[in-house]
Amino acid sequence: MASASGFPASFYSEPGVLGFLANGISAFLVLLQNFQGARTGIPAVGVENILAGVHIILIGGVCQLIAGLLSFRKYDHLSGTAFVGYAALWGSYGATRIFLGANQHNPSTPINTSTMINITVENLLSNSTPVNETSIPKYLSESAIAGLVPYTLLSLLLVFCSATVNYIMPFVFGAITLTLVFEAVGLVTRWALVVSGVLELLILLFAIYGSAALLIKGVAQRYVLKGFGNPLFNVLLLGTTNASSSQSLGQEKKKNTKYAEPMALGFFCDTVSPFIFAFYAFGYFPSITVSAMWISINSAAQLLSSYYAYLRQDCYHVTKFGLHCTFWLVKTWEEYVVSVVIGRSEAATGRQAMVGDWFFLTAALVLCVVSLNMDTLELIHNAFFFLLTISTISQIPLDRYYIFFGVACSFFTALSLYGTFARLINTIAEKSLIPVGPQPVSDERLQSGLGCLKKKSPQEQLQGRGSQIPDALFYLTNGVAALSAIHSNQPHQSFLDLTVPWVLIPGAIIQGYVSRLQFQGGQRFGCVIPSFYVAIWATWTWFRFAGHRLQISTESAGGFTAGAIMFLVVNAFLMLIAAYGNLVLLTLTTIMEVIVVCFLLSTLDRLPYQLEVAMLSLFTIICLYGTLASLLNCIFSKKLLPLGPALIKNNKKMEAAPTTPCPVAGSRGTSGLLQIAKLLENSGVCGIPTDTVYALAASCKNPSAIEKIYNIKDRPAEKPICICISSVEQLVAAKPPFSPLLWEFMRNVYPGGISCIVPKGDWLFKLGVGPAYDRVGTKESIMIRVPDHTVTAHLCDITGPLAITSANPSGEPDSTHHDMVIDRLGHKIQGVLCDGESNEVVASTVVNCLKINEGTITILREGCVPAAKVRQIFERVKNSML
């Protein structure tokens, strides 16, 4: 039975409730406007559009974004990708409504749609002046269509993928897909909005049913309403596992099931942005004003994929998606300056002196190199991004630039769409069903080719990873900003305007994100250096590049002069901090000190131009090397490329560890295991790590110790305790009378984060449960755990079967670190086996197998292993037994 807190808790345990409701309510808001416009012939205008846009952003955007984030934390690949993707869609759609409402004129008269699309490409190319903001709504229809089309394609893809999970999502996502089609058509002809309104009503109805089904399931802990738990078709029907592809997929050293894989979301976002840019480059709409909102919101979603890659300790995708997000934002707001501020003829003059694109090009080449040991799809995707960066080089003549850029965006869009489908299906099936190609180069060959494979000393081996996860992105953002800041002695005004996004976005905005990652990671000195560089690049941008727009001159720059002096003082302290890090970081901060000196002199109108160019160039080269070295060192978890030693070493001896309320032992030594085993043998209760969260353990040889667990946790007496064994073979030796189907199912789920409830019997005495027979399980059944954890397995081999339960006071969150066990229960237990952070944030999935011979199993608690995956395994096993 669910507890009293089960109803609100189900919103966390079942984020699909919030996701479905967000889609349904947002569709209902659009439905009301469509039907009102169809009935009166006057569409919503002015304040009506603004209010509707605000509500759509809050409900369809923010609320659904929360649902997507919770889904990622539940290891739900499909829901996480879908809800975050649809949140970006509704956010963009709402922003467009607000923009339309703010720019509409003469609201009392019906709008003739044909007047909104009367601007031709020829008019644009012949017009060298910027687009007048009052005429921007004329381009809104084309811009909205360019945004709706890629979301329609991706939504169709989500319909297909969701059919492999359940048969409610396909109806919801299918109705959204058809609605997007008719909303796009409705921008040209009004009859389509009526059809769109009907489809939006279907979205609402399907969403209400889906939300109710999940909400009841969250409270009752079982499926009451049909629609979930059974797919329309099995994902395994899409094909068999590709051996060559699975080779590369198996490279991951330690599977991370705390968070869903964000790769599909990253490819999803890489489909939307280039698609919109392709429409713009080919002249479908002349102003990117509206599309800038769509691409910016989509880029924010891509930054989330980078963040969840960070939570999964995936340095490569943190850097890749962070780089792509930076690229799309910079290009978007550069084109915004062209469209609104200066016009294309002026841009042609200013672009010739811009060199920031070259850092993106070299960074894309770095990604190609480090992805050689991944699958072919990843390598090709990086190669096409490299082509994309070539197409944006500022020195390409403007008449050829947009054609080249549009073609490159088209190819990149097509590949990203396929990548979204492949990553999503393969992560759902946890097999390589959709071809992604073999691993082009092995790890060993890649390291040898880089000339980095050398024998390490034992001390270096213990040092492990040579870089922190955000380091590569830190160097990358600073490199783009520094190279973009280089300019001639007398820069053209259009160059200054165009350079603002090139320095401000990577140097301040994205580096602020890097600072957050370093703070969260608890890195030494935290986020001090990137946070300070955010201030430097932001100040640099406003004074040096936006100063002529803000009417800032050297005569009125006293505040900037004082600020530059402060920068010099603070950066001197950062140099001292960097001396504790590595030589590359120290060199970077030292060069930054000289750059800040140049900035100070520029505020006094005494800029040493040649020195500044030299220092910015050298700074860029250091950043490029830092990016490559940090990325390689982090991916391979070893120091392949040297970053240099720390000039100042902390030789301070570690202070004596504070006394703990109970004995503690390390999990990496045999002595620690023997110490905990002895405590268990002497009727003790100890905290131990498992493959999910930490557990309290007692030896089955000591029934009194099992009774202690109930008192320690304040656990209700009616809640049974399960047993933990080291392997299935240990169970086989006890010869329980299980059916062949149950044996085969257990062999497929053990070892792992699944607990099976099976019939109780005398075989437990042969297993070694002995005196604890009446203290574990119920009268008829017993729950068995076989953790996929080497330490726990060895401990069970030493002590025999253990009675275990989660190491937390009853009703409180699980313990995910040995420190949590010590702090919460250390004064009540006899010892803790310390193994650091747990592999999961939730407990195991509990499966009732008492009726397995009747062809059914029941998921009593969904934990770290998704219920859908458990049912897929069972169906596969059952079909193989026929």
N, C-alpha and C positions, 0 to 999 in steps of 0.2 A: 504493500500500500504506500501511496505517496504521503509524505509528511504535510503538515499544514503549510509549510513554506514551498511546497511543490509547485503551486500555481504560478507565482512570480518567477520561481527558479526555472520554469519551463521556457521562459523567454530567453534565458541564457543557454539552456541545454538544447533548445530547438530554435535557433535563430531564423529558420525558415518561416516561422510565424510572422516575425517582423518584416522579413523580406517580401513575403506574399502580400501582407497588408499594405506595405508601402507602394507596391506596384498597383494594387487594386484601387487604393484611394487616389493615387495620382492619375490613374486612367479615368476615374470618376470625375475629377476636376476638369479634365480636358473634354470629357463627354458632355458635361453641362454647357461648356462654352460652344462646342460644336452644334449641339441641338438648339441652343439659343440662337446662334447665327443662322442655322437653317430655317428656323421658324420665322424670324423677323427679317432676314435678309441683310441684317447689319451685324457684322462680326464684332467681337469684343475689341475695345479700343482703350487707349489711355490707361487710367487707373485700374480698370478691370484686368487688363493684361499684366500690369505690374503686380497686382495682388495675387493673381493666379500663378505668375512666375515665382513669387516668393514662397507660396504654399507648395508648389511642385518641388522647389529646391529643398525645402525643409523636410518634406515627407518622402518624396521619391528619391531625393539625393542623399540627405544627411541620415535619415532613418534607415534607408536601405544600405548605406555605407556601413553603418553599425552592424547590420545583419551580415554583411559580407565579411567584416573583420572578425566577428564571432565565429563565422563558418570556417574561416582560415584557422582559427584556434581550435576548432573541433576536427581538424584534419579532413575537412569536406572540400575536396578540390573543385567540384562542379559548382556547388552553391557559393563558395567564396568568389570564384571567377565571375559567375553570373550576376550575383548581387552587386559586386563592386562595378562591373561593367554597366549594368543597368542604372546604378547610382550616377555614374558619369553621364549616361544618356539623359536621365531626367534632369540632372543638374544643368547640362547644356541646353536642354529644351526650355527649362525654366528661365535661364539667363537670357535666352533669345526672346522669350515672352516679355521679360522686363525691358530689354533693349527696344523691342517693337513698341511697347506702350510708352516708353519715354520719348520716342522719336515720331510718333504718329501725329498727324495734323488733321484738323477739321473732323473731329470725331462724330459729328452728327450725320455725316453722309456715308453711304455704303462705299466700301473700297472696291475699286475695279482692279482685279488681280492682274490684268494685262498691263496696267500702268506700272506694276512693280517689277516687271522683267523686260523693260524696253531699252536697256542699256546694252549695246553690243560691244564685242571685243574691239572692233575698229574704232569706236569712240574712245575706248580706253587707251589704245596704242597711240592715237593721235593727240591725246590729252596729256600734256607734260605737267600739269598742275595737280596738286593733291585733290583727292575726292572731297567735295564739300560735305560736312557732316550732316547737313539737313537732307541730302539726297541719299544717304547711306541706306535707309530702309528700302530703296529700290532694289538693292542687291540682297536683301534678306532672304527672299524665297530661294534664290540659287544657292546661297550659303547654307541654308537649312537643309536643302535637298542633298548637298554634298556631304553634310554630316549624317543625315538619316540613312543614306544608302549603305555605308559600311556597317553601321549598327544593325541594319536589316540583315545583311549577310551573316554577321556574327550571331545574331539572334537565331537565325535559321540553323546555324551550326549548333547552338546551345539546345535547340529543340531536339536535334538528332542525338546529341550526347546525353541529354536528360532522359531519353527513352531507354537508356541502358541502366537507369537507376530506379525509376518509378514511373507511374503513368498519370501523375497529376502535373508535374512540372512540364511535360511536353505540351499539355493543353494551355497552361498559363503562358509559357514562352511562345507557343505557336500563335496564340491570340495577339501577343505583343508584336510578333513578327509581321502579321497581316496588318495590324494597326499602323505600324511604321510605313508599310507600303502605301496605304491609303492616305496617311498623313502627308507623305511626300507628294502623292498625286493631288491631294487637296490644296497644295500650294499653287497649283496651276488651274484646277477646275473645282468648283465648289461642291458638286454632287458627291465627290469622294469623301467629304467630311461627314456626310450622313452615314455612309458605310463604316467609316472609322469610328463613329459614335456607337454603332451597334457592336463592333468588335471590342471597344473599350468597356461596354457593359458585360461582355463575356469575360474579359480580364477580371473585372470586379467579382463576378460570380465564381469563377474558378479559384480566384485568390481567397475568397471567403471560405470556400470548401477546404482548400489546402491548408489554410491557417487553422481552421477548426480541427481538422484531422491531426495536425502536428501538435496543437495545443492540448487536445485530449490525450494524445500519446505521451506528451511530456508529463501530464498529471497522473495518468493511469499506468505509465511505464509499459504500455503495450498498445498495439494498433487496434483501435476500435472501428474507425471509419476506414474504408478501403481506399487504396490509391498509393500508399507508401509500403515499402518493404518488398515489392515485387516489380521488376522492370517489364517494360513492353517487350523487350527482347534482350537476350544475354549478350553482354559486350564481347564475350569470347567468340561469338559467331562472326565477328568481323575478321577473324583470321587467326592464325597460329603465331606463336612467338617467333620472332626473327632472331635466330641465334647470334648473328653478327652484331645486331643492334643491342641485344641484351648483354653482350660482352661489355660494351661501353657503359650500359646502364648499371652493370654490376660493379663499377669502379668505386662507388660510394663506400667508404670505409665503415661508416656507422649510420644506419638508417635513422632518420629523424622523423618521428611521427607526432611531434608536438604541434606542428603547424603544417597546413596543407602546402603543396608545392605551388609557388607563385609563377612558374614559367609560362603557363597558359595565359595568365593575366598579362604578363609582359608582352607576349606575342599579340594578344588581343589589342593592347594599346598601340603596338607597332603596326596594326592594320588600319586603325582609324586615322591617325595623324597623317601618314603619307597619302592616304586616299583623298583626304580633304586638300592636301597640298597639290596633288595631281590635278584636281579640278581647277584649282586656282592657277597653277602654272600653265594649263592649257587654255586659260582665258574664259572659263565658264562663268566666273564672276570676277569683277575687276578690283574689288576691295576686300581685304581679309579682315575687316573690322569685326564682323559677326563671327567668322570662323576662328578668330583668335581666341574667343571664349571657349569654343568647342575643343580646340587643340590644347588650351591651357588646362581645362578640367580633365581632359583625357591624360595629359602628362602628369597631373597630380595622382591619378590612379596608377600610372606606371611607376611613380615614386613609391607608392604603397607596395608594389610588387618587389621593388628593391628592398624595402624595409622588411618584408616577410622573408626575403632571401637572407637578410642579415640575421633574423631570428632563427633561421635554419642553419646558421653558420656557413652560408654559401657565399664565399667572397666573390666568385666569378660573376654570379648574377646580380649581386649588390652593385658591382662596378658597371656591368653591361647595361642594366636598366637605368641606373643613375646617369650614365653617359647618354643614353638615348633620350631620356627625359630632358636633360640639359640641352641637347641638340635641337629637339623639337621646340622647346620654349624659346631658345635664342633665335632660331629661324622665324618663328611665328612673330615675335615682337620686332624683329628686323623688318619683316614685310609689313607689319603694322605701321612702322615709321615711314616706309616707302608709300603706303596707301594713303595715310592720313596727314603726314607732316610735310614731306618734301617732294613727292612725286617721282616717277621713274626716270625722267631725264636728269634730274639732280642726283638721283641715286647712282646712275651710271658713272657719274664723275667721282662721287665719294667712295664707291665700292673698290675702285682700282687700288687704293692704298690700304685696304683691309687685309690682314694676314691671319686672323684668328681661325679661319677655316682649316689652316694647315695643321693646327694641333688636333682638331677633330679627325683629320685624315690619318695622322700618325697614331692617334689613340685607337682608331678603328683597325689599323694594321696590327697593333699590339693585341687586340682581341682576337684577330684571325690567328695569330701565332699561338696564343695560350689555349685556343679551342681546337688545336690540331689533335689533341688526345681525347676529344669528345666525339659525339656522333657527327655524321656527315651533314645532317640538317643544320646543326649549330654552326659548323664551319661555313656552309654556303650562306646562311643568314648573315654572318659577320662579313663575308665577302661582298654581299650585296649592300650592306651598310657602308662598307668601304667605298663601293661604287657611288653610293648616294653622297658621301662626303666629297668625292671628287667632283660631282656635278654641281656642288654649291661653292666651289672655289670662286672667290670674288673677282679674279682676274679674267674670267670667261666673259666675252662680250655679252651685253644684256639681251640682245635679240636671240642668241643661241642658249643663253643661260637657262631661261624658263623652259625651253623645249627639252634640253638635256635633263633638267631637274624633274620635269613632269614624267619623262620616260623612266628615270631611275625610281621615282616614287611608285610608279605603276608596278614595276617588277618587284619592288620591295613589299608592296601591299599584298600581291599574290602569294609570295613566299611566306609572309607573316600569317596570312589567313590559313594556309596549309599547316604552318607551325602551330597555330592555336588549336586546330583540330587534332593534330598528332599528339601534342603534349597533353591535351585534355583527355583524350581517349586512353592513352597509355598510362596516365596517372590514375584514372578510374579503374582500369583493369590491373594496374601494377605490373603490366607486361608490355613488351614492345609489339603491339598488334598493328599499329599504323607504321609503315616503314620510315625510319629516320636515318638509315644508312649505317654502315659500320664505323668503327673507330679508325680514322685515317692513319694515325701514328700512335704507337704505344707510349706509355709514360717514359719508359727507359730510353727509347729512341729520341723522344722530344728533348729530354734532359741532355742526352749525349749531343744532339744537334746544336743545342745552345751552348755546348762546351762547359756545362755546369756540373756534370756528374763527376764527383771526386770523393775520395775517401774522407769520411768525417772522423774527427776525434771523438772519444766517448763523451767529452764535455759538450761538444756541439750537438751530438745526438740527443742529449738530455734537454737541450734548449728548445728543440722542436721548432714550431712555426716561427719564422723570422719576422713576421709583420702582423699587425692587427687587421681585422677585416675592413674597416673603413679607410685604411691608409691610402690605398690605390685611388679611391675617389677623392680624397683630400688633395693628393698631388695633381690629379686630373683637373679639378675645378680651378686650382690656383694657376695651372699651366695655361688653360684657356683664357683666363682673365688677364694674365701677364702678357701673353702674346698679342691679345686683342688690343691691349693698351699702347702698343708701339705705334707711333705715328710720325709724320714728317715734321719739320720745324715749323712750317706754316700750314697746318691742316685745313682742308676745305670744311666749310660749315656743315655740309651734308655728311661728311665723314664723322664729325663729332656726334651728330644725331644718330647715325647708324651704329656707332660703337657703344652707345649707352647700354642696350640689352646684352651685348657681348661681354661686357665687364661686370655689369650689375647682377645678371642672372647666375652665372657660374660662381663668381667671386663672392657674392653676398647671399643670394637666396639658396642655392644648392649647397653651398658651404655651411650654411646654417643647419641644413639637414645632416651634413657630415658631423658637425659639432654635436648634434643630438645623439647620433650613433655612438660617438666616442664617449660621451657622458654616460650613456646607458651601459656601455661595455665595461665601465669601471677602469678604463685605461689610465695609466699613470699621468697625472696632471690633467686628466679628464679632457675637457673640450676647450682648454685655455687658448691654445694656438689657433685653431680654426675659428673660434669665436672672435678673437682679436682681429684676425685677417678679414672677417666679415666686415668689421668696422672700417678697416683700411680701404678695402675695395669699394665699399659703398661711398665713403667720403671722396675717394679718388674720382669715382664716376660723376658725382654731383658737381665737383669743382672743375675738373678738367674737361669733361665732355658735355655736361648739361649746364655748365656755368653760363654760357651765352644765352640759353633759354631762361635761366633763372635770374639773369642780369647780375651775375656775380663777377666782379672784376678784381684785379690784384690790389686796387686801391681800397676795396671793401672786404678784403680777405683776411682781416686780422684774426677772426675766429678760427679760420682754417690754419693759419700760421701757429696759433697756440695749440690747436689740436695736433698738428704735425710734430711739434715738440713733445707733446705727451706720447704720441706714437713711438717716437725715438726712445724715450725712457722705458716705456713698457716693453718694447721689442728687445731692448737690452736684457731685461729680465728673462724674456722668452729664449734668448740665446743661451742663457745659463741653464734653463730647463732643458733645451735641446741637447746640451752637452751631456745630460744624463741618458739621452735617447740613443741616437746614432749619428754618424758623420754626415750623412745626406741631409738629415733634418737640421743639423747645426749649420751646414753650409747654406741651406735654404733661408734660415732665419738671419744669417749674417748678410746675405745678399739683400734680403728684405730691408735690413737696416740702411743699406746704401740707397735703396729705392726710396725709402721714406725721406732720406736726406734730399734726394732729388725733388720729391714732392714739396718738402719744406721750402726749397729754393724757388720752386715754381710759384708758390704763394707770394714770394718776394719779387717776382718777375726777373729772376736770375737763374733760370733753368739751364743746367749743363746738358744740352740735348744729347750729344754723343754718349755721354756717360750713362744717361737714363736708358737709351736704346741698348747699350751694351749690357747693362745690369738686367733689364727685362728679358733680353735674349738668353743670358746665362741662367736666369731664374727659370725660364721656360725649359731649357735643356735639363736642368736638375729635376724639374717636375716630371718630365718625360721619363727619365731614368727611374725616378722614384715610383712612378706608376707601374712600369714594367717589372721592376724588382719586387715591389710590394705584392703585385698580383701573382707573380710566379711563386714567391715564397709562401704566400698564404694558401694558394691552391694546392701546392705539393706538401704543405706543412713542414717545410725545411728551408734552410737558408741556401737557396740556389744562387742568387745574385747578391753580392755583398752590399749592405747598406752602411758598412763601416762600424767600428767599435764605438762605444760610449767613451768620450774623453774624460768624463768624471764618473767613477764607479762608486756605487754606494756600498761601502765596506762595513757599514754599521751592522752589528750582530743583531739577529732577531731576538726580540725580547722574549722572555719566558712566557710560554703559553699560559693563559689564565686557567685556574683549576676548573674542572668541569664537575657537574653534580653526579656524574657516573663515569665508570671507566670507558675509554674510547680506544678503538683499534683501527689501524689503517687496513684497507681492503687489498692493498697491493703486495702484501707480504704474507707468507705462510704463518708467521708467528701471530699476526692479527687474527687470522681465521681460527687458529688453535685456541687463542685466548677467548674469543666469543663462544667457540664450541664448548670449552670447559665451563663457561658461565651457564650455558644452556643445559649442560649435563647436570649441573648443580641446582636445577629447578629455577634458574633465572629466566627473566624475560628481557630480550634484547631487541634493539632496533636494527634492522638489516636492510640493505638495498635490494631491489628487485629490478626487473626490466621495465616496470611502470613507476610506481611511487614507493616510498619507504614503507616498510611493514614492521609490525611487532611480531616477534617469533618466540615460540616456546616449544620445547622438545615434547614429542608425543609420548616419550617415556615417563614424563612427569605430569600427570593430570592436574596436580595442584598449581603448576605454573600456568596452565591454561585458564584456571579459575582466576589467577591474578590478572590476566589480560582484561577480563570483564571489569574488574575493579579499577585498573589503571585507566581504561578508556571511558569508564562510566557507560559501558555498552549494555543495552537491554539484553536480558537473559534469553529472550526468544529469538535473538539473531544468532544463527549458527556461525561457527568458525570453520574455515576450509583448511585443507592440508596441502603442503608444498613438498614436491619430490624433485629429484634431479633430472629424470629422463623418463621417457615412455618405457624404455627397457626395464627400469626398476618396477614399473607397473606390470609389465608382462610377466616378470618373475613371480609375482603374487598370484597369477592365473585367475583373475576375476572372470566370471561368466558373462562377458560382454559379447554382443553380436558382432559379426564381421563389419557391419556398417558403422557401428560405434568405434571399433578399433581403427578403421580407415579414416574416420573423421578426426579422431584424436591425433593420429599420425600426421594429418595435414595441418592441424592448428597448434600442435606442441612441437618444440617449445615456443612460447609467445605470450602475448598479452590477452589470452582468453582463458577463462575458467569454466570447466565443464562440470555440471551436476549430474552424477551417475548413481545407480542403485547401490545401496550400502550392503555389505555382506561380510562373511567370515574371512574373505580374502584380505581384509584390512589387517588382520592379525599377522598374516604372512608378510604383508608389506612393512610391518614394524610399528603399526599404530598402537597395538597392544593395549596397555591400561587406559589409554585415552579414547577408546572406542566410543564410550558414551558421552565424551566431552566435545567431540567434533561432529559437525553435520547435524542432521536430524535423525529421527528413528529410522527413516526409510532411505535417506539419500546422503551423499557426501559430495562436496565440491573440491575439485582437484586442480591445483596450479602447477604448471611446469614452466618456470620463468626462463626466458631466453637471456640469461645472465650468468656468466661464468662464475662469479664469486658466490652467488646463491647456490648454484649447482654443486660447487665444491663443498660448501658448508653442509648441504643436505647429504652429501656422500659421507661426510665425517660424522654427523649426528644422527642420521636417519631422517624419516619424515618429520617435518615441522608443522605445527599449527600456527597459521599466520592470519593477520588482519591488518588493515591499514594503520599506520603509526600516527594517529591523530585523535584528540579527544572526540568522542562521539558527537556528530553533527557539525564538526568544524572541517575546514578544507584539508585536503591531503598534504602530507609533508613531502616536499620535492627536494630537500637538501638535508644532510645529516644535522646541520645546525638547527633546523626547525625541530627535529626530533629531540635534540638535547635541550633546547630552550623550553619546549612544551611538556615533555614527558621525562626529561633526564632525572628529575628528582624521584621518580617513581619506578624506574627500570634499573636493571643491573649492568647494562652496557650498550654501546652503540658501535656498529661496524661502519666506519666512515668511508664513503665512496663518492663524495662530492654531489654535484647536481644530478638529479634523477633523469632518466631517459624520457619520461613522460610527465605530464601535469595532471593526468587523471588515472584512475585505477583500471583494472582489467575489465574486459567485457564478459559478462556472465551469461552462459548459455545453458538452458535446461535441456538435457538430453534424455530425460526419463521416457519420452515417447518417441525416441528416434526410430525404433523398429516399426512404428506406424507411419514413418515418413515425414515426421514433423519435429522441429526444434523450436524453442521459444527463447527470445532474447529478454532476459529479466533486467539486465542493466547494460546500457551501451556505454562502453568505456573508450579506451585508446584505439581499439579496433572497431571501425564502423560496422553497424549492424548489416548494412548492405553487403559488405565484404564477407562477413560470416555466412550470410545466406548464399552468396555466390559459391563459396567453398563447399558448403553443404550440398548444393544442387549439383556441383561438379562431381563430388564424391558419390552422391546417390546415383547419378547417371552412369558413372563408371562401374557401379556394382550391378547394373542391370544386364 
